[in-house]
Amino acid sequence: MDMVLFSNLSLDETLRGAARKMVARLENWEANSLLGTPVADVIDELMDIGSVDCPRLHRDQAWQEDPVEDVERRGHHPYRVERRFTKFILVVPFSGNRSVLDLRTSKHTGSYPYVEKMREQEIWVSAVGDGKSASTVEAELNAAVDKVEMYLGWAREEIERHNGQLQAELPEMVERRRAKLLADRNLQAAIGYPIRRRADADTYAVPIQRRAIRPQRGHRQSAAPFVPEPVMAEADYRAALAVLRTSRNGLERSPRLAAKLNEEEIRDFLLFNLNNNFEGAAAGEVFNGDGKTDILIRVEDRNIFIGECKVWKGPKTMDEAFDQLFGYLVWRDTKAAILLFIRSANVTDAIRKAVAKIKAHPNYKRPAPPPAEGEHAFVMHAKDDPEREIHLALLPFALRPPRATT
C-alpha cells in the first residue's frame, strides 16, 4: 500500500519542540557537571538535541528490486473485476533523520509524494509497466523521486535556518547559564558560613607579573561539588606563544647563530626570553627547564604549561613528544606547545607530517584557532578522560643543522 510523505505533523512545530528540549537540558544540567564540562562539548551535546539532520537521497546508489505482480480489484461479487499488472520498483537509499520525511513542510503543492514503502534508510518508488516502454517507466520512477527531492528541499530550508539560529545563539546561552551558576557559587562563598569542600578543593590560576598572568579559575567535570583548578589564562598563553614565535623568528633570521646552538642551548634561549617578559608574583622566574627538552610552568606540583622541544627526525618524533606530553599529570585546560626544530631541507613536508600525526592521535578532539597565520593549534584530551582538555600549539622552527664541534 502506498505511503504519503510530508503530510503528518508540522515540521516547524517539531523544530520548535527540539529547541525547547535543548533549553530544558541546559537549564536542568547538573550544576557541577555543567561547570566542569568543556564549553565546546556542552554546545555539541545541546546541538545534538536541538538540531535536526535533514535527509539526503543518494540517487547514485539507487537500485531495482525484482518486478512485482499485483492485483487490482474493483466492484463487489458477483460483479467484481480483477486486473493484474506488474510494478517496477526503484529503491533509493538516504541518510539523515528518517522522521523528517513524515513532517509537513511550510511550503507544499497540495499534492504530496507517494512511495511504495519506506524502510529505515530507504524509500521505494514504483511505476506500472504494462504496455509502457522502458523509457516511460524510467521517467515515472524519476518523477516520483524528483517530487520527494522537491519536498526535501523545502524541509532543508527550514531545518538549516533553524540549525543556524541555534548555532549562533547557543554559545551565549551556555555562557549566560554558566555565569549564573558561578555567580551563585561566589555568593555562597561570600555568605559568612563555611562551605563544606573536598580536601583538594581550592586551586587557582597562575599569578605571574611583568606581563602579569592573572588568576583564572578552571573547571572540572565531576558529580562532586564544583572545584576550581589551576590554569593558565588564554590571553597569557597566547602572549607566551607570541614570545616563543618572536624568538623563533629571530633564530631563523640568524642562521649562523642558530647553527651554533644545540637543542638544550636553544631551550635556554627561549627560557631567557620568556622570563624577560613574564614574572611570578611570589618568585622571580615562572618558566623553568626540566631536563633537556621541557619548558614548564609548575604550580603546586602541577604542570599547567608544558613546552616540548623536539628535533624533527621523522613522524616518530611526534610519538616521542606525545609520550612525554601525556606522561605528565595533566589538568583540564592545560596549555601546551610542541616546539619542533626542523633542521632538514623540506620544512613544509615535515610540518604536514607532524600535523597529520597530531590529528591521527587517539587523544585528538578538534582543531583550535591557530596562534598566528601559518601555525597550527589543536584541542587534545588527557589520558582516559575526554573531559580534561589540553590546548596544544605546534610551533615549527626552520633551522640550519648545528655545526660539528672540533
C-alpha positions in Angstrom: 0.0 0.0 0.0 1.3 3.4 -0.9 2.6 5.8 1.8 2.1 9.5 1.7 5.2 11.6 2.7 5.4 15.1 4.3 1.8 15.1 5.4 1.7 14.5 9.1 2.9 16.7 12.0 4.2 20.2 11.3 8.0 20.4 10.7 8.1 23.9 12.2 6.5 22.8 15.4 8.7 19.8 15.6 11.8 22.0 15.3 10.5 24.3 18.0 9.9 21.3 20.2 13.6 20.2 19.7 14.7 23.7 20.7 12.6 23.5 23.8 14.1 20.2 24.8 17.6 21.7 24.2 16.8 24.6 26.5 15.4 22.3 29.1 18.5 20.2 29.0 20.7 23.3 29.6 18.5 24.6 32.4 18.4 21.2 34.2 22.0 20.3 33.6 23.5 19.4 37.0 25.5 22.5 38.0 28.8 20.9 38.9 28.7 18.8 35.7 27.9 21.9 33.5 30.7 24.0 35.1 33.1 21.1 34.7 32.4 20.2 31.1 34.3 22.0 28.3 32.1 24.6 26.7 32.6 23.1 23.2 31.4 19.7 24.4 28.4 21.3 26.1 27.5 23.1 22.8 28.0 19.9 20.8 25.6 17.9 23.1 23.0 20.6 23.0 23.2 20.9 19.2 22.6 17.2 19.0 19.4 17.6 21.0 18.1 20.8 19.4 19.1 20.4 15.7 17.8 18.1 13.0 19.8 16.3 10.3 17.8 16.7 7.1 17.7 13.5 4.9 19.6 13.4 1.7 18.7 11.0 -1.1 21.6 9.0 -2.6 20.2 8.6 -6.2 23.6 7.5 -7.4 23.2 4.4 -5.2 19.7 3.6 -6.3 18.9 0.0 -7.5 15.9 -2.0 -8.7 14.0 -4.7 -6.9 12.6 -7.6 -9.0 9.3 -6.7 -10.7 6.2 -7.5 -8.6 2.9 -8.7 -9.9 -0.1 -7.2 -8.2 -3.9 -7.4 -8.5 -6.4 -4.5 -8.5 -9.9 -5.4 -7.6 -13.0 -3.3 -8.3 -16.7 -3.8 -7.6 -18.4 -6.5 -5.5 -19.3 -10.1 -6.0 -20.7 -11.2 -8.5 -19.6 -8.1 -10.5 -16.0 -7.9 -9.1 -13.4 -7.1 -11.7 -9.7 -8.0 -11.2 -6.8 -6.5 -13.1 -3.4 -8.0 -12.9 -0.4 -5.7 -13.5 3.3 -5.5 -13.0 5.1 -2.9 -10.9 8.7 -1.9 -11.3 10.4 -0.8 -8.1 13.3 1.6 -7.6 15.0 1.6 -4.1 16.7 4.9 -3.2 18.9 4.9 -0.1 19.0 8.1 2.1 20.9 9.4 5.1 19.7 11.7 7.8 16.7 11.8 10.1 14.0 9.5 8.8 11.2 11.2 10.7 11.6 14.4 8.6 10.0 12.5 5.6 6.8 12.3 7.6 6.7 16.0 8.6 4.6 18.7 6.9 6.7 21.5 5.4 5.6 25.1 5.3 5.7 25.0 1.5 3.7 22.5 -0.3 1.8 22.0 -3.6 -1.2 20.2 -2.1 -0.2 17.0 -3.8 2.2 15.1 -1.6 4.8 12.5 -2.7 3.8 8.8 -2.6 6.2 5.9 -2.1 5.6 2.2 -2.3 7.2 1.8 1.2 9.8 3.3 3.4 12.4 1.3 5.3 14.9 2.6 7.9 17.1 4.3 5.4 15.4 3.6 2.0 12.4 4.8 0.0 10.8 2.5 -2.6 9.0 4.1 -5.5 7.1 2.2 -8.2 5.7 2.5 -11.6 3.3 0.3 -13.5 5.0 -1.2 -16.6 2.1 -2.9 -18.5 2.0 -1.5 -22.1 4.7 1.1 -21.5 8.2 1.4 -22.8 11.3 1.2 -20.6 11.9 5.0 -21.1 8.4 5.8 -19.9 8.7 3.6 -16.8 12.1 5.1 -16.0 10.6 8.6 -16.4 7.8 7.8 -14.0 10.3 6.4 -11.4 12.4 9.5 -11.7 9.4 11.8 -11.4 8.4 10.1 -8.2 11.9 10.6 -6.8 12.0 14.2 -8.0 8.9 15.0 -6.1 10.4 13.6 -2.9 13.5 15.7 -3.6 11.4 18.9 -4.1 9.8 18.5 -0.7 13.1 17.6 0.9 14.5 20.9 -0.5 11.7 22.8 1.3 12.4 20.9 4.5 16.1 21.6 4.2 15.5 25.3 4.0 13.5 25.3 7.3 16.0 23.0 9.0 19.1 24.9 8.0 17.6 28.1 9.1 16.7 26.5 12.5 20.1 24.9 12.9 21.9 28.1 12.0 20.0 30.1 14.6 20.8 27.5 17.3 24.5 27.6 16.3 24.6 31.4 16.6 22.7 31.6 19.9 24.0 28.6 21.8 27.4 30.0 22.9 25.8 33.0 24.6 23.1 30.8 26.1 25.7 28.4 27.6 27.9 31.2 28.9 24.9 33.0 30.4 23.9 29.8 32.3 27.4 29.1 33.4 27.8 32.7 34.6 24.6 32.4 36.6 25.9 29.2 38.3 29.3 30.7 39.0 27.6 33.8 40.5 25.6 31.6 42.8 28.9 29.9 43.9 30.5 33.3 44.5 27.5 34.4 46.5 27.6 31.2 48.5 31.3 31.8 49.3 30.5 35.4 50.4 28.0 34.3 53.0 29.6 34.0 56.4 29.1 30.3 56.9 31.8 27.9 55.9 31.3 25.7 52.8 32.0 22.1 53.0 34.7 21.2 50.5 36.8 18.3 49.5 40.3 18.2 50.8 41.8 19.1 47.4 39.2 21.9 46.7 40.6 25.3 46.1 43.2 25.7 43.4 43.7 28.7 41.1 45.4 30.1 38.1 49.0 31.1 38.0 49.8 34.6 39.2 52.6 36.0 37.1 53.7 39.6 36.6 55.8 41.9 34.4 53.2 40.9 31.9 51.1 39.6 34.7 49.5 36.2 34.1 46.3 36.8 36.1 44.5 34.3 38.3 41.8 32.4 36.4 39.7 29.5 37.5 39.4 26.3 35.5 36.6 23.8 35.7 36.4 20.1 36.5 33.8 17.6 35.3 32.6 15.7 38.3 29.5 14.7 40.2 31.2 16.1 43.3 30.9 19.8 44.2 32.5 22.0 41.6 36.1 23.0 42.4 38.4 25.3 40.6 41.8 24.1 39.3 45.0 26.0 38.3 45.0 27.0 34.7 46.9 29.5 32.5 44.7 32.2 31.2 44.1 32.1 27.4 45.4 35.6 26.9 48.7 34.8 28.8 49.0 31.5 26.8 48.8 33.4 23.6 51.3 36.0 24.9 53.7 33.3 25.8 53.3 31.8 22.3 54.0 35.2 20.8 57.3 35.4 22.7 58.2 31.9 21.5 57.3 32.9 18.0 59.4 36.1 18.1 62.3 34.1 19.4 61.8 31.5 16.7 61.8 34.3 14.0 65.0 35.7 15.4 66.8 32.4 15.2 65.5 31.8 11.7 66.8 35.2 10.6 70.2 34.5 12.2 71.1 31.1 10.7 74.7 31.3 11.6 73.8 31.8 15.3 71.2 29.0 15.2 73.7 26.6 13.6 76.0 27.1 16.7 73.3 26.2 19.2 72.3 22.7 20.1 68.7 21.9 21.3 69.4 22.5 25.0 71.0 25.9 24.3 68.0 26.8 22.2 65.7 25.8 25.0 67.7 28.0 27.4 67.5 30.9 24.9 63.7 30.5 24.8 63.5 30.4 28.6 65.6 33.6 28.9 63.2 35.4 26.6 60.1 34.1 28.3 61.3 35.1 31.8 62.2 38.5 30.4 58.6 39.0 29.6 56.8 37.2 32.5 57.4 37.2 36.2 55.9 35.2 39.0 54.2 37.1 41.8 56.0 35.3 44.6 59.3 34.4 42.9 61.1 35.8 40.0 61.1 33.4 37.2 58.0 31.5 36.3 59.1 29.5 33.3 61.6 26.8 34.2 63.5 24.0 32.5 63.2 20.3 33.4 65.7 18.1 31.7 66.9 18.9 28.2 63.6 19.4 26.4 61.0 20.8 28.7 59.8 24.4 29.3 57.3 24.4 32.2 55.1 26.4 34.5 54.6 24.4 37.6 52.0 25.3 40.3 51.7 23.1 43.4 53.5 20.3 41.6 51.1 20.5 38.7 52.3 21.4 35.2 49.9 24.0 33.7 52.1 25.0 30.8 54.2 22.4 29.0 56.6 23.2 26.1 58.2 20.1 24.5 61.3 20.9 22.4 61.8 18.3 19.7 64.2 17.9 16.8 62.4 16.6 13.8 63.6 13.1 12.9 60.5 11.9 11.0 57.0 11.2 12.2 58.3 9.1 15.1 59.4 12.4 16.7 55.7 13.2 17.3 55.2 9.9 19.0 58.0 10.7 21.4 56.6 14.1 22.1 53.2 12.7 22.9 54.6 10.1 25.2 56.3 12.8 27.2 53.4 15.3 27.0 50.7 12.8 28.1 53.1 11.3 30.6 52.7 14.4 32.8 49.8 14.7 35.3 47.8 17.0 33.1 44.8 19.1 34.3 42.0 20.1 32.0 42.7 23.4 30.2 46.4 22.8 30.5 48.2 24.7 27.8 51.0 23.0 25.8 53.3 23.7 22.9 55.4 21.4 20.8 58.4 23.4 19.6 59.6 21.5 16.5 63.2 22.1 15.5 63.4 21.2 11.8 66.9 21.1 10.5 66.2 19.3 7.3 65.6 20.8 3.9 61.9 20.0 3.4 60.3 22.1 6.2 56.8 22.1 4.6 56.8 18.3 4.3 57.9 17.9 7.9 55.1 20.3 9.1 52.5 18.4 7.1 53.5 15.1 8.5 53.6 16.5 12.1 50.1 17.9 11.7 48.9 14.5 10.3 50.3 12.7 13.4 48.5 15.0 15.8 45.2 14.6 14.0 45.6 10.8 14.0 46.4 10.6 17.7 43.6 9.0 19.8 43.6 12.0 22.2 42.9 14.4 19.4 39.5 16.2 19.8 39.3 19.1 17.3 41.2 21.9 15.7 41.6 25.2 17.5 42.2 28.8 16.3 45.9 29.0 15.4 48.2 31.3 17.4 49.3 33.0 14.2 49.0 32.7 10.5 50.7 29.6 9.1 50.8 27.9 12.5 48.6 25.2 14.0 46.6 24.6 17.2 44.6 21.7 18.5 42.4 20.6 21.4 43.6 17.3 22.8 42.3 15.4 25.9 44.2 13.9 28.8 44.7 10.1 29.1 41.5 8.2 29.7 39.5 11.4 30.3 38.0 13.2 27.2 36.6 16.0 29.5 40.1 17.2 30.5 41.3 19.2 27.6 44.8 20.2 26.6 45.3 23.2 24.3 48.2 22.3 22.0 50.1 24.6 19.7 52.6 23.4 17.1 55.4 25.9 16.5 57.9 24.8 13.8 61.4 26.2 13.8 63.2 26.1 10.4 66.8 26.0 11.5 70.2 25.2 9.9 71.8 21.9 11.1 74.2 22.5 14.0 77.9 22.9 13.2 80.1 19.9 14.1 82.3 20.7 17.1 86.0 20.4 16.7 
